[in-house]
Amino acid sequence: MIKTLTRHTFVMISLLLLFSGCGRSGASRFYVLSPMPPDTVTLPPVNTLLSGLTIGVGPVSIPDYLDRPYIVTRSGPHNIRMADFDKWAGALKHDIPRILAENISHQVGTENVVIFPWRNAVPIRYQVTVDIVQMDAEPGGNAVLDARWTLFGKNGREVLTMKKSRITVPIGGTGYTDIVRAESLTLGKLSRDIADTIRNLAAK
């Protein structure tokens, strides 16, 4: 009887040590997307018309596989992997519109950028809606952003243009920090596509 209890106690202690060790080795790491670094932003010349524009960003939709805390990588056209311990610090469905708005504000040269939803009293000159089809990366390869976006005028009542942007950025490393940096740059390039279109329309 004593031998049985001793053996049982030994097994329980071993399991507790194993699980406690796993807990320490599996600490989560958190990441955030960033707006374009200042040295990569080409500021437009001072233009009173552009600086007075009010731009609305959103709604922005993301695919279901991205609407979760785990960072997603791709190992093939039909295979994705969700990181066990590398997670987004916030929700992508909120962070992506915020990053786009910040980038577009710099690129267009206006501080009047609001994120959907906004009050009806806000006079929106241009509104951009974005449907992200793909946003992930292959470690050691490229970060890929595939998005369809529509630019509206007249407070969202007139479709001005509909476009698709497919953007790839070399990761330059295999770590998750490298992946997040590259994905931030893809959003920066998408913002530039949108901002260039707005500036061209405003110039007319």
Secondary structure, 3 states (H helix, E strand, C coil): CHHHHHHHHHHHHHHHHHHHHHHHHCCCEEECCCCCCHHHCCCCCCCHHHHCCCEEEEEEECCHHHCCCEEEEEEECCEEEEEEEEEECCCHHHHHHHHHHHHHHHHHCCCCEEECCCCCCCCCCEEEEEEEEEEEECCCCEEEEEEEEEEEECCCCEEEEEEEEEEEEECCCCCHHHHHHHHHHHHHHHHHHHHHHHHHHHHC
